[in-house]
Amino acid sequence: MRFNWFYLLIGLLFFAMLFISSRYFRGSGDAAIGLAQTKEYKINSEKSALVKTLPVVPGMQVKEGNVLVELTSQELEIEIAKLTNRIAILKSEQTEKAKLTEAAIAYIKAENSIILEELDAEILPIAKSR
């Protein structure tokens, strides 16, 4: 029976990989080399959008709160611009209404002050005559 060098080469490569793996890829002790089973999630968008960036790659570890995909949509950008403009208009209207309210309050205070002065002017002669 003839010795097959191919099987010897495969065995040597296997042991070399085990040695290298145990020597250089120790990790934290909780690490393991292999594939993990994960759930597949489908992501839906109410509006059509294009993928702007995809900061994760297959096999990358992610945590809760990490951005997985960033979308862009011209329709949404226009809607955001309209809403931002509407907010600016409403803030301006609110400022104007506050100024009008302050002016009305100042007017009422001035009217009350004039009425008080007139009453004081009427009461002062009556008080002196007594």
C-alpha positions as CSV (number, residue, x, y, z in Angstrom):
1,M,0.0,0.0,0.0
2,R,1.3,3.3,-1.1
3,F,1.4,6.4,1.3
4,N,-0.8,9.3,0.2
5,W,1.0,12.6,0.8
6,F,-2.2,14.5,0.2
7,Y,-3.8,13.3,3.4
8,L,-0.6,14.1,5.3
9,L,-0.6,17.7,3.9
10,I,-4.3,18.2,4.8
11,G,-3.6,16.9,8.4
12,L,-0.6,19.2,8.8
13,L,-2.6,22.2,7.5
14,F,-5.4,21.3,10.0
15,F,-3.1,21.2,13.0
16,A,-1.3,24.4,11.8
17,M,-4.7,26.2,11.7
18,L,-5.6,24.9,15.2
19,F,-2.2,26.1,16.5
20,I,-2.5,29.6,14.9
21,S,-6.2,29.9,16.1
22,S,-5.3,29.0,19.7
23,R,-2.3,31.2,19.8
24,Y,-3.4,34.4,18.1
25,F,-7.2,34.5,18.2
26,R,-7.9,34.1,21.9
27,G,-10.2,37.1,22.3
28,S,-11.8,37.8,25.6
29,G,-12.4,34.1,26.5
30,D,-16.1,34.5,25.7
31,A,-15.4,34.6,22.0
32,A,-16.0,31.9,19.5
33,I,-15.2,31.5,15.9
34,G,-18.2,30.5,13.7
35,L,-21.5,31.7,12.4
36,A,-24.4,32.7,14.5
37,Q,-28.0,32.2,13.7
38,T,-29.9,35.5,13.7
39,K,-33.4,36.6,13.1
40,E,-34.2,38.4,9.9
41,Y,-36.1,41.7,10.2
42,K,-37.9,43.5,7.4
43,I,-37.8,47.3,7.5
44,N,-40.6,49.2,5.8
45,S,-40.9,52.9,5.0
46,E,-44.1,54.9,4.6
47,K,-42.6,56.9,1.8
48,S,-40.3,55.9,-0.9
49,A,-36.6,56.5,-0.1
50,L,-33.1,55.8,-1.3
51,V,-30.4,54.3,0.9
52,K,-28.0,57.2,1.7
53,T,-25.5,55.3,3.9
54,L,-25.2,51.7,5.2
55,P,-22.7,52.0,8.1
56,V,-22.9,48.3,9.0
57,V,-21.6,45.2,7.2
58,P,-22.7,41.6,7.5
59,G,-21.2,40.0,10.5
60,M,-20.6,43.3,12.3
61,Q,-21.8,43.5,16.0
62,V,-24.4,46.1,16.6
63,K,-26.0,47.4,19.8
64,E,-29.4,48.9,20.5
65,G,-29.5,52.4,19.1
66,N,-26.9,52.0,16.4
67,V,-27.8,53.4,13.0
68,L,-28.2,50.5,10.6
69,V,-29.3,52.4,7.5
70,E,-29.7,56.0,6.6
71,L,-32.4,56.8,4.1
72,T,-32.9,59.9,2.0
73,S,-36.0,61.0,0.1
74,Q,-36.6,64.1,-1.9
75,E,-40.3,64.0,-1.0
76,L,-39.5,63.9,2.7
77,E,-36.9,66.6,2.4
78,I,-39.5,68.9,0.8
79,E,-42.0,68.0,3.5
80,I,-39.4,68.8,6.2
81,A,-38.6,72.2,4.6
82,K,-42.3,73.0,4.5
83,L,-42.8,72.1,8.1
84,T,-39.7,74.0,9.1
85,N,-41.0,77.1,7.3
86,R,-44.4,76.6,9.0
87,I,-42.8,76.5,12.4
88,A,-40.9,79.7,11.6
89,I,-44.2,81.4,10.6
90,L,-46.0,80.2,13.7
91,K,-43.2,81.4,15.9
92,S,-43.3,84.8,14.2
93,E,-47.0,85.0,14.7
94,Q,-46.7,84.0,18.3
95,T,-44.1,86.8,18.8
96,E,-46.4,89.3,17.2
97,K,-49.4,88.2,19.3
98,A,-47.2,88.5,22.4
99,K,-46.3,92.1,21.4
100,L,-49.9,93.0,20.8
101,T,-50.9,91.5,24.1
102,E,-48.2,93.5,26.0
103,A,-49.3,96.6,24.2
104,A,-53.0,96.0,25.2
105,I,-51.9,95.4,28.8
106,A,-49.9,98.7,28.8
107,Y,-52.9,100.5,27.3
108,I,-55.2,99.2,30.0
109,K,-52.7,100.1,32.7
110,A,-52.4,103.6,31.2
111,E,-56.2,104.0,31.1
112,N,-56.5,102.8,34.7
113,S,-53.7,105.2,35.7
114,I,-55.6,108.1,34.1
115,I,-58.9,107.1,35.8
116,L,-57.1,107.0,39.1
117,E,-55.5,110.4,38.6
118,E,-59.0,111.8,37.7
119,L,-60.5,110.2,40.8
120,D,-57.7,111.6,42.9
121,A,-58.2,115.0,41.4
122,E,-62.0,114.8,42.3
123,I,-61.4,113.4,45.8
124,L,-58.6,115.8,46.8
125,P,-60.9,119.0,46.9
126,I,-63.6,117.1,48.7
127,A,-61.1,115.9,51.3
128,K,-59.7,119.4,51.8
129,S,-63.1,120.9,52.3
130,R,-63.9,118.6,55.2
